[in-house]
């Protein structure tokens, strides 16, 4: 995708992540008509405009939930895809361990290691060293300059007042 013009890459990424989202949610919803609601939630509409990882991560989580009983290795592979978000890389394995779902746990661990090795082979293992070296500089930048996240910017622009709370 990086070699394509931005608009084409963004639309391709959005289409692929939307397909994962819908594929993951479909078996968890009562019928296909419910997918319309999944597509019209505020977070889904925001995702369409921001083209972030939300659709892909939600879809992978839903697939993991769906596959956990009958296909624990496939569930582990879906969970491994979530390791791009550190909190998910901690919470999912913790949940699997607490529930004693060891096949899914070890599959997720194995696939996560494979993804780390693949990324290191493609982008160079020194990229991990550079990433960790830059963490303190990024933390300082955010904490000292107070750089807001996009979500914080959007929340700051939300209307407020007594009438708005009635709508919520």
Phi, psi and omega in degrees: 000330183295339181272350181271159172301149188306312184300318180290317179296318180296315178294321177296316179295317180298316180296316180294315181290327176294322177296319177296317179302308182293320179296322180288321183282329186309311182287346181268347183263156184297322174202173186297333181297333180294340177299331178301319179292323178296331180277342185250011175291154179304322180292324178293318179295319176298318180300318180300321180282332185260341179051060176254193183276359189304313180299314182295318181291319177295317178297317178295320177296316180295318177298319178299316178298317181294322185271351190305317182286308190264338182224068186296330178290318176296321176299319178298321177295319178296320179294323178299326178296339181278355184292355175290342176249111186305321181294326177287327178292344176261314187291317181298309178300324178298316179296318179296319180293316180299322180276354180072029179267072190289327178297314178294321179301307183288329174295316178298318179296314180297315179292326177296316177298318179298319178295320178297316179294320178298314179297321178296320179293322183282314187258354181094134182290341177292342177296329176292318179298315180296320179302309182292328177293327182275351182300315183293323177294319179294319179298316179297317180300314182290317184285325183274324180266347179065039180296119182282153173281165179297323179296319179295322177297317180293320178296324180295334181270356182292142177293151179224167179133174185297325182288331183291321181295333178295324181290333184285000000 
